[in-house]
Amino acid sequence: MRRWLDALFDGCAALAALCMLALLVMVMLGIVSRLLHFHVPGTDAYAGYLMAAAGFLALAHTLKRGEHIRVTLLLSALKGRAKRALELWALGAASALAGLLALYSVRLAWQSHAFNDISTGNDATPLWLPQLAMAAGTLVLLVAFVDEWLLEWRGQRQQVSSDDMLHNE
């Protein structure tokens, strides 16, 4: 199960990276088309869709690598059971919020599909298509938070030290 979950998180990160590459292509296409005086409709809208997709698809992978911003002032002052209880509470609350975000993201995509909602721009894209990435990203984030909660509950969660966090700056 661990390998499957890690593959899911890594796969979403790979999709996010592909969205970033496609975003680069859209932006470059928009720039080149303006310089050469021709118009490619929808490049701005698709760049926005790709940016949102990249952000949402990368959320779970970022969480699992310990790269989300955390305020650890209170946690660093606690020890033992109190620290573990606060970690479980925080991960439980985060799981609940991720669950709500996933529920409403999936509902939004479903409703957009049911009502045949399309973008108001000249691209006329069915909105459920770009909303699928948001729904998928939030569902995978929910899985990642529940996984982190279960790992903490079992005492198997890897803590990222403050020294490890500094290597990114």
N, C-alpha and C positions, 0 to 999 in steps of 0.2 A: 504494500500500500504506500509506503514511504517513497519508493521509486516512482510510482505512478503520480503521486502528488507533486514531487519535485519536477517530473517531466511536464505536468500541467502548468506549473508556475513558470518554468523555463520556456515552454511553448508560447505562453502568453507574452513573455518578454520578447521572444523572437518575432512574434506578430507585431508587437509595439515597435520594434526596430524596423521592420519592413514598412510600417505606416510612416515612420519618420523619413525613410528613404523616399517613399512615394510623395510625402509632403515636400521634400526637397525638389523632386521632379515637378510637382505642381507649381511651386513658387518660381522655379527657373523657367518653366514654360510660360508663366504669366509675364515674367520680365522680358524674355526673348520675344514674345508675341507683341508686346508694347513697342519694343525697339524696332521691330521689323514691320510694324504697322498692320498687323492682322490680329483678329480677336478669336480666342478660344473660350467659348462660353463655359461658365461654371468653375473655372480654375480657383477662384477665391473661395467659393463654397466648398469645393472638394478639399482644399487645403485646410479649411476649418474642420471638416469632418475627420480628416486624417489626424489632425492635431488632437482632437478629442479622443479618437480611438487609441492613439499612442498613449495618452495619459491614463485612460482607464484600464487598458490592457496591461500596463506596467505596474499597477498598484500592488498586486499580490506579490510579485517578484521583489519589489522594493521592500515590502514589509518583511518577507522571509529573509532578506539579506541584512536586516537591521538598519535600513537607510531612512525610515520614516523619522520625522522629528519627534522627539520625546522630551518631556519636561521631567527630569529625574531628580529635582531638588528634594522632594518629599521622599522618594524611593531611596535615595542615598542615605537619608537620615534613619531609615528603618532597618531592622534586622529580623531574621528568623521568620516566625509565623506572621507577624504584622506585615512584613514586606511581601511575603507570598500571598497573603490575603488581599493586599492592595493590587498586586499584579493580576490575580484572578478576577477581582472586581473590574479593573480597567479593561482586561481582555474580554470579559463578559459584556461590559457596556459597549465596547468597540464592536463586538460581534452582533449585538442587538442593533446598533446603528448601521452596520454594514448590511444586516438583514433587511432593514427598512429601505435603505438605498437600493439594494438589489430588487426588492419587491416592487418599488415604484419605477425603477428603470425598466424592468421587464414589462410592467403594466403599461408604461408609456409606449414602448415599442409595439406591444400587442394592440393597443388602441389606435396607434398611427396606422398599423396594418389594416385593422378592421374598418377604419373610417377612410381609407385610401388617402391619407394626409400626404401632401407633397410640399416641397419647399416653395417659397414664394419667389425665389430667384429665377433667372432664365434657364437654369439647369433642370428644374421641375423634377427633382429626385424624390422618389418615395421615401419619406422620412424614417420609416422603420428600418431601412437598410443601414444608415449610419448609426441609428440608435441601438442596433444589435451589438455593436462593439461596446457601448456603454453598459448594456445589460450583461453581456458576457464578462466584462471586466469586473463589475460589481459582484456578480455571482462568484467568481473566482476569488475575489477579495474576501467575501464571506467565508468561503471554504478555508482560506488562509488564516483568518482570525479564529475560527473554530478550531483549526489544527493547532494554532499557538496556545489557545486556552487548554486544549486537551494535553498538550505537551507540558504546560505549566502544572496542570493538575496532577499529572503522573510524575512530575519532578524530572522530566527529560528535556526541558527547554534549555537551549543554549543562550546564555546571556551575552550580549555584546558589551564589552567593556568600553569605558570612556576613551581609552587609548586607541581602541580599534576604530572608534568613530572619527578620531582626528585625522586618520590617514586620507580621508576624502577631501579635506580642506586644503 
